[in-house]
Amino acid sequence: MRKRYPDDQHDRIWFPWVNPTKWAALSTTNRVQNLDDDIYEAPSKVMQTAITPRNASMNIEFYWDSEPQPKDPTPGYIGILHFSELQLLPSNVVRQFYINLNGRL
């Protein structure tokens, strides 16, 4: 069987969600390795790409409203976030961020 996304052992389709007016794209050619026993196994090719705010004082925000379906009128979803550091940081620099869901930290 031919895979749609040969870089993903689970044959998931991955596509970028980018707002070029607010975010800048980052990428690396270095291999990004998953943690041992990672059941979600995001492919290295996917983890080699990222976004960053064009204005460093702004946030990256995602909004998504699910559409109810006839067989699933109140759909439930699980958000899974994958992170990798693509920029070489000086030894005295720490990257820190907060994640809010529905306005709550």
N, C-alpha and C positions, 0 to 999 in steps of 0.2 A: 504494500500500500504506500502510495506517495504521500509524504508529509507536506502540509501547507507551509509549515515553518520548520525547516529541517534543523535549525539550531536549538529547538526546544524538544526535549525528549517526550514531553506530553502533548506535542503538536498544537500548542496554543498559538493563537494569532496575537502579535504584539504590535501596537501602533503608537506613535508619539502623540501626546496631548499637549500641544504647544500653543501659546498665545504670543506670537512674535512681537507684538507691540509692548508687552510687559515683561517677557522673559527672554533670556539669551540661552542658546543651546550650548552644552558642553559635551565633549566626548574624549575618549582615550582609546588608544589601540592596545593598551596593556590588558591582559586577561584579568577579569574580575572573578574571583573564586567564591563559590557559595560556602556557607558554613556546613560542617558535617551534620548529617541527619536533617537537613533542611527539606521539609516535605513539600514546600512550594517551588523550590528550585528555579528561581528566575534565571534565564539563560545569560551567560556572560555577555553575549552580544547586546542584550537589552540593558544590562547593568553598566555597560560601557558608555551609556548616554545619560544625560541629565539636563536639568534646567536650573537657572539661577535668576533672581530678579534683576532686571536692567537697572533699577534704582535700589541700591543696597539697603535703604531704609524701608522698603516696601515688603509685603508678604507675598508668598505664593498661595493663592486661594483656588480651590476647586469647588464647584457647585454641581450637583447632579440631582435631578428629581427622577425617581423611577416612575415608569408608566405602568399602572395596573393592567393586567391581562385577564381575559375571561376565566382562565383556569387558576389564576393566582392574583386575586383582587387586592391583596395586601402583601406585596413582595417584601421579603427580608433580605438584607445583603450584609456581607462581611467585608469590611475594608482591609486590605492587606497592603502594607507599605513596605517597599524595599529601598534600602539606602546603601550607597557606596560612595567613598570619597574618591573623586576623580582628579582633584588638584593636590599637588604636593605642597603641604603647609610647612612653614618654619617650625622648628621644634618648640618654640614658645607660644604657638598659636593653637587655640582649641576652637573647633567648630561646635556651636551650640544652637539648638533650635527648639521650638515648642510646637506641639501639635494640638490644635483645637478641633473639636467636633461639636457642631451646633452651638458654637459660642462658648463651649466649656473646655478648659485645659485638660 
